[in-house]
Amino acid sequence: MANLNPTRLNLINLKKRIVTARKGYGILKRKREVLVIEFLNLLKQSKESRSVLNDLVQQSYKTVTIASTYVGNFELEDVAMHMKEAEPVKIRIKNIMGVRIPEITRAQRPPQISFSVLPSSLAVDDISDTFVRATNSIIDVAQREQGLKRLVIEIDKTKRRVNALDYRIIPGMIKQSKYIRMRLEEIDRDTFSALKHVKKKIQTAHQ
């Protein structure tokens, strides 16, 4: 912080800045607390989503193995070649205390009618169902983990600002305020002494 001239105006402005800094400190502390609570909630959900995803992936590969046994690898590959592409994802941004958190959903396509006659069975249908659920779970995990990353960055940034205000900026302004007040008191004493000296000289001159 730059040194200020010891004037009453600078002291008044410095006191105002200290009040503003303390308000900002309180706001940032509350923001950090809200972000930490949001992070912990999202972390819990993310762990649960990751566990669900792991189970779905294992289940998906089991259904592939079972279907391969029923219809054979060649027929299974033929079905896979004719499957329509997965729906694209749609990303919407949610704002939490100034943090932009992505919300990822599947974009809905209009139904597509296929005139191809493809070999199918309950085993093949199971593959489709489990992989759709696995894909949805991947989107859910990706959304939560992206949110966690952004929250961690914002929590760290807020923490550094809080610490800067608490340990450097506010103490520095208070120290400078004390110095200016001390210097003003010294100037007042010197001025008072000088005035007394002048008054005494005037009184002596009139005697």
Secondary structure as the mmCIF struct_conf table of DSSP 4:
data_model
#
loop_
_struct_conf.conf_type_id
_struct_conf.id
_struct_conf.beg_label_comp_id
_struct_conf.beg_label_asym_id
_struct_conf.beg_label_seq_id
_struct_conf.end_label_comp_id
_struct_conf.end_label_asym_id
_struct_conf.end_label_seq_id
HELX_RH_AL_P HELX_RH_AL_P1 ARG A 8 VAL A 71
HELX_RH_AL_P HELX_RH_AL_P2 ASN A 73 HIS A 82
BEND BEND1 MET A 83 MET A 83
HELX_LH_PP_P HELX_LH_PP_P1 LYS A 84 PRO A 88
STRN STRN1 VAL A 89 ILE A 96
TURN_TY1_P TURN_TY1_P1 MET A 97 GLY A 98
STRN STRN2 VAL A 99 ARG A 106
HELX_LH_PP_P HELX_LH_PP_P2 ALA A 107 PRO A 111
HELX_RH_AL_P HELX_RH_AL_P3 LEU A 122 ALA A 164
HELX_RH_PI_P HELX_RH_PI_P1 LEU A 165 ILE A 169
HELX_RH_AL_P HELX_RH_AL_P4 ILE A 170 ALA A 205
TURN_TY1_P TURN_TY1_P2 HIS A 206 HIS A 206
#
